[in-house]
């Protein structure tokens, strides 16, 4: 049996925290896409290997941001207009990274309902896999990271992730046709502008390296390494990131993962306020699994 946590957040405060502000999600989407475009323009302008490699890291980090916002859409945390939410979430976040909001939702909600159990599809996929088994020597962790930077580990992960996330056939016929049309339109545009090489170097390479590495680091940080799976407050980790880590490992407050599991109805922009409220509870303050830094605290917990 897992020891569950019962907090006493004031209902009026919780109503405030779960309130939706669509403009904030749209602003986050705009920031991600504008950053991607700026990184591409900078690499094209300077024609320098160092600038290009930096652009790959930045683009991969913003792809990760799109994935986090897709996660918001999967929880219906954009607008009360669910049809509009589904379309925007697919076009602006899910389809560009190779999946759909609803396919992701079905897998992810099962993860929420059965966290860290044999009914959790994410947990089952990672159980007894070496790179998710801790503690591990730092050398082996660095070897895995290198594997993502050369795309080997990424391809292995994609086979598992896409099999889980895309197995659902629950999208409407209109959405399926629209998704096909979206990819066809992209292909036609790339052909018309002779931009397939650009697509390779500015989308596929960042996708198969930096983006997948960010997903791995976040996945480990959320539920692996020195965890106490017998307690709800110990089975999920929240991380206070270093400044540079925000760009890659925890866009849009995804580092508040324990708070998200406790109250998935709270949108990403209100998670810091939720943590502040929960910290007023002595039990939460004493027992919540809170860690400082991905490259510091999380790494120590995965090697020690």
Secondary structure, DSSP 4 states (H G I P E B T S, - for coil): --B-------HHHHHHHT---HHHHHHHHHHHHHHHHHHHHHHHHH--HHHHHHHHHHHHHHHHHHHHHHHHHHTT-S-S-HHHHHHHHIIIIIGGGT--HHHHHHHHHHHHHTTTSTT-HHHHHHTT-GGGSSS--HHHHHHHHHHHHTTHHHHHHHHHHHHHHS----S-HHHHHHHHHHHHHHHHHHHHTT-HHHHIIIIIHHIIIIIHHHHHHHHHHHH-SS--TTBTTTSS-EEE--TGGGGTT-GGGTT-HHHHHH-TTS-GGGHHHHHHHHTTSHHHHHHS-EEEIIIIIIHHHHH-
